[in-house]
């Protein structure tokens, strides 16, 4: 039950429009985030997880998850990620 009866979740503005596009890759069709080929979808998901775990410093950890797990020492650059292909 909400604390205030007049508050509605629909009134909250979108703080990150790109965040909505990330989930659409799995469900929506005919949008900018939809992959028509399974191969393209697999590559996009792999790039997302590589960036999330190796190149993005998380606020709560203050390091990347790969560094926290002891898998990687430095933060990966986009050039290093592109070099994997």
C-alpha positions in Angstrom: 0.0 0.0 0.0 1.5 3.4 -1.0 2.4 5.9 1.7 0.6 8.7 -0.2 -2.6 7.9 -2.0 -2.0 10.6 -4.7 1.4 9.4 -5.8 1.5 7.3 -9.0 4.4 5.5 -10.6 3.3 6.8 -14.0 4.2 10.4 -12.9 7.8 9.6 -12.4 9.8 10.8 -15.4 12.1 8.4 -17.1 15.6 8.9 -15.8 17.4 6.7 -18.3 15.7 6.2 -21.7 18.5 3.8 -22.8 17.7 1.5 -19.9 14.3 0.9 -21.5 15.9 -0.1 -24.7 18.1 -2.8 -23.1 15.1 -4.9 -22.1 13.4 -4.4 -25.4 16.1 -6.4 -27.2 14.4 -9.5 -25.7 10.7 -8.7 -26.2 9.9 -5.9 -28.6 9.8 -6.1 -32.4 10.4 -3.4 -35.0 12.3 -1.1 -32.6 15.8 0.1 -32.6 16.8 -2.4 -30.0 15.4 -5.5 -31.7 17.8 -8.0 -33.3 16.3 -9.7 -36.4 19.1 -12.3 -36.5 19.9 -14.7 -33.7 23.7 -14.2 -34.3 23.3 -10.4 -33.9 21.3 -10.9 -30.7 24.0 -13.2 -29.3 26.8 -10.7 -30.1 24.8 -7.8 -28.6 24.1 -9.7 -25.4 27.8 -10.8 -25.1 29.0 -7.2 -25.6 26.6 -6.0 -22.9 27.9 -8.5 -20.4 31.5 -7.9 -21.2 31.0 -4.1 -20.8 29.0 -4.6 -17.6 31.6 -6.9 -16.0 34.9 -5.7 -17.3 34.6 -2.0 -18.4 32.0 -0.4 -16.1 33.0 0.7 -12.7 30.0 0.0 -10.3 29.1 2.6 -7.7 28.7 0.2 -4.8 31.8 -1.8 -5.6 33.9 1.2 -6.8 35.6 -1.4 -9.2 34.4 -3.7 -11.9 32.8 -7.0 -11.0 35.6 -8.8 -12.7 38.1 -7.0 -10.6 36.1 -7.8 -7.5 36.1 -11.5 -8.4 39.9 -11.4 -9.1 39.5 -12.2 -12.8 40.9 -9.0 -14.2 43.2 -6.3 -12.8 42.7 -3.2 -15.0 39.4 -1.7 -16.2 39.1 -2.7 -19.9 38.9 0.0 -22.5 36.6 -0.1 -25.5 39.6 -0.8 -27.7 40.4 -3.9 -25.8 36.7 -5.1 -26.0 36.7 -4.4 -29.8 40.0 -6.3 -30.1 38.3 -9.5 -28.9 36.4 -9.8 -32.2 
